Amino acid sequence: MNIAPITVKTMIPPSNNKSCIESHHMRLSDAITASANSVEHFLDRELSESNLSSPYPAPSRLINAVRHGALNGGKRLRPLLVKLSAELIGDTKGDLVRAGAAVEYVHCYSLVHDDLPDMDDDDLRRGQPTVHVAFDPATAILAGDSLLTHAFGVLADARTHPDANIRTQLITELVKGAGVGGMAGGQMRDIEGERQGYDPETISLIHAMKTGAIIRASVRMGAIMANATIAQLAKLTEFAESAGRIYQLADDILDATKSSAQLGKTAGKDAAQGKSTLIASHGLDHAHEVLNEELQGALALLEPFGERARLMNELVTHFAKREA
């Protein structure tokens, strides 16, 4: 796959935010690692027995299942989107790690539930047994419920942002991204497609809802925390929707070309389920062409943000070129 080099045309004055300035000189791999470590540390602390046991003692089995579903690795790319989106705008008074972790809670809950026997029925996730295999389906349901519930507790906490209006906006964005008009609705459409068949339009809508909606929410949440203007938020929303399409198309390509061992999850699911993906209808070469075109469009949307967009440029390019 040939992907054109990233170019930056428009400069924006640097922010006074120290972390934003430091990120300008950071490699993407280091930024991913730093963000993942920060989120992992937060999740490890928050999902402890002492923290979860309020107002009553939390059951040990459920605590262990929640931790299994949330702490078993992953690049934590959605929290990084929150952080980089905020830094595109400038200073923020809020805690970007907390906001990103709330998104990660929702992402992890969705994986726990997607893997259930009555959903995608997967036994492998991130190279480990899925929660329903390691424990049991009922416990997995409750673990997912718990992760989803605690996400909104994190956002409602004043430590996430001192402005209650901003916190309300963050909650609203995540509700939209995860709800019936977003991720949950996308899963429902996916289930309906298994029974009724898939057409290209339905597949695109499923991807936008099931995968893209949380990416969209992540980018918008970061921008909101940095007090983005209406015009900036509109531009970043358009970018986020493109990034969601890029991520899903790359996922489809990986599903068709990699093994389960390489992916750390079950490969070949789209073909096995008879989904009418772009690959199934037009082939891998065409899918690569569309992916590259979508990437160039996404990069163009970031040009007004100048040098501040360097890491976001590299991250969305990583979405397109990732190997797992």
Residue pairs with C-beta under 8 A, 6 or more apart in sequence:
1 288
1 291
1 292
1 320
1 321
2 292
3 292
3 295
3 317
3 320
3 321
4 292
4 296
6 299
6 310
6 313
6 314
6 317
7 299
8 303
8 306
8 307
8 309
8 310
8 313
9 303
9 306
10 303
10 304
10 305
10 306
11 306
11 307
12 304
12 305
12 306
12 307
12 308
14 20
14 21
14 24
14 307
14 308
15 21
15 87
15 90
15 91
15 308
16 90
16 91
17 87
17 90
17 91
17 92
19 87
20 87
20 90
20 91
20 308
23 31
23 84
23 87
23 311
24 307
24 308
24 310
24 311
26 34
26 311
28 311
28 314
28 315
28 318
31 80
31 84
31 311
31 315
32 75
32 76
32 77
32 80
32 315
32 318
35 76
35 79
35 80
35 83
35 100
36 74
36 75
36 76
36 79
36 80
38 79
38 97
39 76
39 79
39 97
39 100
39 101
39 104
40 71
40 76
42 97
42 98
42 101
43 70
43 71
43 101
43 104
43 105
44 71
45 51
46 101
46 150
46 154
47 63
47 66
47 67
47 70
47 71
49 58
49 60
49 63
52 58
52 63
52 66
52 146
52 150
61 135
61 139
62 139
62 142
62 143
62 146
64 135
65 131
65 134
65 135
65 139
65 140
65 142
65 143
66 143
66 146
66 147
68 128
68 131
68 134
68 135
68 143
69 108
69 109
69 111
69 112
69 131
69 140
69 143
69 144
69 147
70 104
70 105
70 108
70 147
72 125
72 126
72 128
73 126
73 127
73 128
74 126
76 100
76 104
77 315
77 319
78 100
78 103
78 104
78 107
78 214
78 215
78 218
79 96
79 97
79 99
79 100
79 101
79 103
79 104
79 218
80 100
80 315
81 100
81 215
81 218
81 219
81 222
81 240
81 243
81 315
82 96
82 99
82 100
82 103
82 218
82 219
82 221
82 222
82 225
83 96
83 97
83 100
83 222
84 222
84 311
84 312
84 315
85 218
85 219
85 220
85 221
85 222
85 223
85 226
85 236
85 240
85 312
86 92
86 94
86 96
86 222
86 223
86 225
86 226
87 222
87 226
87 308
87 311
88 222
88 223
88 226
88 232
88 236
88 302
88 305
88 308
88 309
88 312
89 222
89 223
89 226
89 227
89 228
89 232
90 226
91 226
92 225
92 226
92 227
93 161
93 162
93 163
94 160
94 161
94 162
94 166
94 225
95 159
95 160
95 161
96 222
96 225
98 154
98 155
98 157
98 159
98 160
99 154
99 155
99 160
99 161
99 170
99 221
99 222
99 225
100 218
101 154
102 151
102 152
102 154
102 155
102 160
102 170
102 174
103 151
103 174
103 214
103 217
103 218
103 221
105 147
105 148
105 150
105 151
105 154
106 147
106 148
106 151
106 174
106 177
106 178
106 183
106 214
107 214
108 147
109 143
109 144
109 145
109 146
109 147
109 148
109 151
110 144
110 178
110 183
110 187
110 214
111 125
112 130
112 131
112 132
112 140
112 143
112 144
112 147
113 119
113 140
113 141
113 144
114 120
114 122
114 187
115 121
115 122
115 123
115 125
115 130
115 131
115 132
115 140
116 132
116 137
116 140
116 141
117 132
117 137
118 137
119 187
119 191
120 269
122 130
122 265
122 266
123 129
123 130
123 133
123 266
124 130
124 260
124 264
124 265
124 266
125 131
125 264
125 265
126 264
126 265
127 264
128 134
130 140
131 139
131 140
131 143
131 144
132 139
132 140
135 143
148 178
151 174
152 171
152 174
152 175
154 160
155 167
155 170
155 171
155 174
156 167
156 171
157 167
158 164
158 167
160 167
160 170
161 167
161 170
161 225
166 224
166 225
169 224
170 221
170 224
170 225
173 217
173 220
173 221
173 224
174 217
174 221
176 182
176 213
176 217
177 183
177 213
177 214
177 216
177 217
177 218
178 184
178 213
178 214
178 217
179 185
180 188
181 209
181 213
182 209
182 213
182 214
182 217
183 209
183 210
183 211
183 213
183 214
185 209
186 205
186 206
186 207
186 208
186 209
186 210
186 211
186 213
187 210
189 202
189 205
189 206
189 209
189 210
190 206
190 210
193 202
193 203
193 206
193 275
194 273
197 274
197 276
198 206
198 274
198 275
198 276
198 277
199 276
200 276
200 278
200 281
202 276
203 275
203 276
203 277
203 278
204 245
207 244
207 245
207 248
207 249
208 241
208 244
208 245
211 244
211 247
211 248
211 251
212 240
212 241
212 243
212 244
212 245
212 247
212 248
213 244
215 240
215 243
215 244
215 247
216 237
216 240
216 241
216 244
218 240
219 236
219 237
219 239
219 240
219 243
220 233
220 236
220 237
220 240
223 232
223 233
223 236
224 233
228 236
235 301
235 304
236 301
238 301
239 298
239 301
239 302
239 316
242 294
242 297
242 298
242 301
242 316
243 298
243 316
243 319
245 294
246 291
246 294
246 295
246 298
246 316
246 319
246 320
247 319
249 278
249 287
249 290
249 291
249 294
249 320
250 291
250 319
250 320
250 321
250 322
252 270
252 277
252 278
252 279
252 287
253 279
253 284
253 287
253 288
253 291
254 263
254 267
254 322
254 323
254 324
255 263
255 267
255 268
255 269
255 270
255 271
256 268
256 270
256 271
256 277
256 279
256 284
257 284
258 267
258 323
258 324
259 267
260 266
260 267
260 268
262 323
262 324
263 324
264 324
270 277
270 279
270 280
271 280
277 287
278 286
278 287
278 290
279 287
291 320
292 320
294 320
295 316
295 317
295 320
298 316
299 313
299 316
299 317
302 309
302 312
302 313
302 316
303 309
305 312
